[in-house]
Amino acid sequence: MQSVVELVDLTKVYGGNTVVDKLNLSIEEGEVFGFLGPNGAGKTTTILMLLGLTEPTSGVARVCGYNSTREPLKVKRVSGYIPERVGFYEELSADYNLKYTARLNGLPRDVTAQRVKESLAMVGLAKEAGQKVGTFSRGMKQRLAIADILVKMPRVAIMDEPTSGIDPKGVNQLLDLIAKIAREHNMTIILSSHQLQQVQRICNRVGILAKGKMVMEGMWKDFEKRALGGGRYTVEVHIAEITPVIIDSIKKIEGVSSVERSDNSLLVSCSKDLRPQIAKAVVDNNGLLEEMKIQSYSLEDIYMRYFKEA
C-alpha cells in the first residue's frame, strides 16, 4: 500500500500556544482514517496545514508526495475538502455550482456534464439538480458538498465534521455514502469528528487527538488491548489473605493479561468476564474469597479517559 498522506513532526504554535504538537502519521491509499477528538483538539488546524491553507511552525505535511507548504496548488489538485461550514453560491442551482467547480479544475465540457449528472445521482440529489442551493437543508448541502468532491474526483478527500447539525437519519445516510465512495473509488478519506460512534462506524483506522497531541492511533481492534493493557474488563477481587500462590494461579488463567495488588484486593485485567475461573483459583489455593466486582470498558470509556488525562 502506498502512503498518500504523511505528517512528520507537524507542529503549529499560535501566540505561544501549541495547538498541534509534533504529529507523525501515515495514511495509505484507499484508507478511511478518522481524526477523533473534542473541539479545540487541533483537528481543523492539522487539516488546514495538510491542505496548505496555513503554514506549520515546524515539521512537514505531504499529500501524494507534494509538500503542502511549498506546493499548495499541487496539493489542491489532488485533494478535496469539505469544511465544517459548507459554502456554495446559494442563488445558483445545485448543478450550476458543480459545473463551476468543474470549470475551476479545468474539466472538458463533455466530461463535466457527465460527471455532474453522475455525482448528483450518487448523492441522491438528481431531482434537485436545478433547484437553488439556498433552499436546501443542511443535510442536502452536505450531500452536495460530497458531489462537489466527486466532480473533481481527487485522490484524497478531507471532511471536517461533515455530519454537524444533521438529524440522525441524515447522519446515517451520509456515513453510508462516504463509505461507499471510499470503497467504489478507492479514494483516501480523512474524516474529522468529535463523535466516536460515527468515526467507529466507517473508519478503518483512527487517531485520537487531545490538546494537539496524538494520544492514540491505530486499528479499532487494537484499541482496547493497547489502552487497557490487554483486556476490556477489570475484576476487583477481595481476599482475606493474599498469597503469591493465589496471584500466580490467577495469572495463569487464559484471558488474564495482568494482576495488580492494591492493599487487600487484586485488580485483574482480562479479555472477558473470568469471575468463575478467578473464584476457583482462589478457593483451590485455600483462599477466602470475600467479594468480587467487575467493570467493563467500551471504546467510549477509552475515548473519554484519554481526553480526561490529556
C-alpha positions in Angstrom: 0.0 0.0 0.0 1.2 3.5 -0.9 1.1 6.3 1.7 -0.7 9.3 0.3 -0.7 11.4 3.4 2.4 11.9 5.6 2.9 14.1 8.7 6.4 14.4 10.1 6.7 16.2 13.4 4.0 18.6 12.3 3.6 21.5 14.8 1.6 24.7 14.9 2.1 27.4 17.6 -0.2 30.4 17.9 1.0 33.2 20.2 2.9 30.8 22.4 0.1 28.2 22.5 0.9 24.9 20.8 -2.3 23.7 19.1 -0.6 20.9 17.1 2.3 19.2 18.8 4.7 17.1 16.7 2.2 14.9 14.9 3.6 11.9 13.0 1.2 10.0 10.8 1.0 8.0 7.6 -2.3 7.3 5.8 -2.5 4.8 3.0 -4.3 4.9 -0.4 -7.9 3.9 -0.1 -8.0 4.1 3.7 -10.8 5.8 5.6 -9.0 7.5 8.5 -10.7 9.2 11.4 -9.3 12.2 13.3 -11.2 11.9 16.6 -11.1 14.5 19.3 -13.0 17.2 21.2 -13.4 20.7 19.9 -10.1 22.5 20.2 -8.0 19.3 20.0 -6.2 20.5 16.9 -8.1 18.6 14.2 -9.0 21.5 12.0 -5.6 23.2 12.3 -4.0 19.9 11.2 -6.3 19.8 8.2 -5.5 23.3 7.2 -1.8 22.6 7.3 -2.3 19.5 5.2 -4.1 21.5 2.6 -1.5 24.3 2.5 -4.0 26.8 3.9 -1.8 27.6 6.9 1.9 27.1 7.4 3.3 24.9 10.1 5.6 26.3 12.7 7.8 23.3 12.1 7.6 19.8 10.6 6.3 18.7 7.2 2.9 17.7 5.7 2.8 15.9 2.4 -0.2 14.8 0.2 0.5 12.4 -2.6 4.2 13.3 -2.3 3.7 17.1 -2.5 4.9 19.3 0.2 1.8 21.2 1.5 3.7 24.3 2.3 5.9 24.6 -0.8 3.5 23.1 -3.3 0.0 24.0 -2.1 -1.5 24.3 -5.6 -0.4 20.7 -6.5 -1.9 19.5 -3.2 -5.2 21.2 -4.0 -5.3 19.5 -7.4 -5.2 16.0 -5.8 -7.4 16.7 -2.8 -10.9 17.7 -2.0 -12.1 19.5 1.1 -15.5 19.8 2.9 -15.2 22.3 5.7 -17.5 22.3 8.7 -19.4 25.2 7.3 -20.0 24.3 3.6 -20.2 27.3 1.2 -22.0 27.4 -2.1 -23.5 30.1 -4.3 -27.0 29.9 -2.8 -28.7 31.8 -5.6 -27.4 29.3 -8.2 -28.7 25.8 -8.8 -27.0 22.7 -7.5 -25.8 21.6 -10.9 -24.5 25.1 -11.8 -22.4 25.1 -8.6 -20.9 21.8 -9.6 -20.2 22.9 -13.1 -18.4 25.9 -11.7 -16.2 23.6 -9.7 -15.5 21.5 -12.8 -14.6 24.6 -14.7 -12.2 25.8 -12.0 -10.5 22.4 -12.2 -10.2 22.5 -16.0 -12.5 19.6 -16.8 -13.7 19.5 -20.5 -17.3 20.4 -21.1 -18.4 16.9 -22.2 -16.7 15.4 -19.1 -18.2 18.0 -16.9 -21.8 17.3 -17.9 -21.5 13.6 -17.3 -19.6 13.9 -14.1 -22.1 16.4 -12.6 -25.0 14.2 -13.6 -23.4 11.1 -12.1 -22.3 12.9 -8.9 -25.7 14.3 -8.2 -27.3 10.9 -8.7 -24.8 9.2 -6.4 -25.6 11.6 -3.5 -29.4 11.4 -4.1 -29.9 14.9 -5.5 -30.6 14.2 -9.2 -34.2 15.5 -8.9 -32.9 18.7 -7.1 -30.3 19.5 -9.8 -32.0 22.6 -11.0 -33.0 23.8 -7.5 -31.4 26.8 -5.9 -28.9 25.8 -3.1 -30.4 28.4 -0.8 -33.5 26.3 -0.5 -31.5 23.2 0.6 -31.5 21.8 4.1 -28.2 21.3 6.0 -28.1 17.7 5.1 -28.7 18.3 1.4 -25.9 20.9 1.4 -23.6 18.3 2.9 -24.5 15.8 0.3 -24.0 18.4 -2.4 -20.5 19.0 -0.9 -19.7 15.3 -1.4 -21.0 15.6 -5.0 -18.6 18.6 -5.4 -15.7 16.3 -4.4 -16.9 13.6 -6.8 -16.9 16.0 -9.7 -13.3 16.7 -9.1 -12.5 13.0 -8.2 -9.4 13.7 -6.1 -7.2 11.1 -4.6 -7.7 12.4 -1.1 -10.9 13.8 0.4 -10.8 15.6 3.7 -14.1 16.1 5.6 -14.2 18.3 8.7 -17.3 17.4 10.9 -19.4 16.5 7.9 -22.4 15.4 10.0 -22.6 18.5 12.1 -26.2 19.8 12.5 -27.8 16.9 10.7 -30.6 14.7 12.1 -29.8 11.0 13.0 -31.4 9.6 9.8 -29.4 12.1 7.7 -26.2 11.2 9.5 -26.6 7.5 8.8 -27.3 8.2 5.1 -24.2 10.5 4.9 -21.9 8.0 6.6 -23.1 5.2 4.3 -22.4 7.5 1.3 -18.9 8.3 2.5 -18.1 4.6 3.0 -19.5 3.8 -0.5 -17.3 6.4 -2.1 -14.1 5.1 -0.5 -15.0 1.6 -1.4 -16.0 2.1 -5.0 -13.5 4.8 -6.0 -10.5 3.7 -3.8 -10.4 7.3 -2.5 -8.5 8.1 0.6 -10.8 9.8 3.1 -9.9 11.7 6.2 -12.9 12.2 8.5 -12.5 14.7 11.3 -15.1 14.4 14.1 -15.7 14.5 17.8 -18.4 11.8 17.5 -17.0 8.4 18.5 -19.8 6.3 17.1 -19.7 8.0 13.7 -15.9 7.6 13.3 -16.1 4.0 14.6 -18.7 3.1 12.1 -16.8 3.8 8.9 -13.1 4.4 9.6 -10.5 1.6 9.2 -8.1 3.4 11.5 -8.3 6.3 13.8 -6.1 8.8 15.6 -7.3 10.4 18.9 -6.1 14.0 19.3 -6.2 15.8 22.6 -4.6 19.2 23.2 -2.7 18.9 19.9 -1.1 15.6 20.7 -1.8 12.2 19.1 -2.6 10.2 22.3 -3.7 7.0 20.5 -3.5 5.8 16.9 -4.3 2.5 15.2 -6.9 0.0 14.2 -10.1 -0.3 16.2 -9.4 -3.9 17.1 -6.2 -2.9 18.8 -7.5 0.0 20.8 -8.8 -1.9 23.8 -5.7 -4.1 24.1 -3.3 -1.1 23.8 -5.4 1.3 26.0 -6.3 -1.2 28.7 -3.2 -3.4 28.9 -4.7 -6.3 27.1 -8.3 -6.5 28.5 -11.6 -4.7 28.4 -12.6 -6.0 31.9 -11.2 -5.3 35.3 -12.2 -7.6 38.1 -11.6 -6.4 41.7 -11.0 -9.4 43.9 -11.2 -9.0 47.7 -9.5 -11.9 49.6 -9.0 -12.4 53.3 -5.3 -13.2 52.8 -3.5 -12.7 49.5 -0.6 -15.1 48.8 1.9 -15.3 46.0 0.4 -18.7 45.1 -3.0 -17.2 44.5 -1.6 -14.4 42.4 0.4 -16.9 40.3 -2.7 -19.1 39.8 -4.8 -16.2 38.6 -2.1 -15.0 36.2 -2.1 -18.5 34.6 -5.8 -18.2 33.7 -6.3 -17.9 29.9 -7.5 -14.4 29.1 -5.9 -12.7 32.1 -3.4 -10.0 30.9 -2.3 -8.6 34.3 -2.8 -8.9 38.0 -2.0 -5.9 40.3 -2.2 -5.9 44.1 -3.8 -3.0 45.9 -3.9 -3.4 49.7 -6.2 -6.4 50.4 -7.5 -6.7 46.9 -6.3 -7.7 43.4 -7.1 -5.9 40.2 -7.3 -8.5 37.4 -7.3 -7.2 33.8 -8.9 -9.7 31.4 -10.3 -10.0 27.9 -13.7 -11.4 29.1 -15.7 -12.0 32.3 -13.5 -14.5 34.1 -15.0 -14.3 37.6 -15.8 -18.1 37.8 -12.3 -19.0 36.9 -10.8 -16.4 39.3 -13.0 -17.6 42.2 -11.9 -21.2 41.5 -8.2 -20.2 41.5 -8.7 -18.5 44.9 -10.6 -21.4 46.5 -8.3 -24.1 45.1 -5.4 -22.4 46.7 -7.0 -22.2 50.2 -8.0 -18.5 49.8 -11.1 -17.0 51.5 -13.0 -15.0 48.8 -14.8 -12.1 50.3 -16.1 -10.1 47.3 -15.6 -9.7 43.5 -16.7 -6.7 41.4 -16.3 -6.2 37.7 -16.0 -3.2 35.5 -16.2 -3.4 31.7 -14.8 -0.8 29.3 -16.1 0.3 25.9 -14.3 2.3 23.3 -16.2 5.3 24.6 -14.6 4.7 28.0 -11.2 4.7 26.4 -12.0 7.8 24.4 -13.2 9.8 27.4 -10.3 8.5 29.5 -7.7 9.9 27.1 -9.5 13.2 26.9 -9.5 13.5 30.7 -5.9 12.6 31.0 -4.9 15.0 28.3 
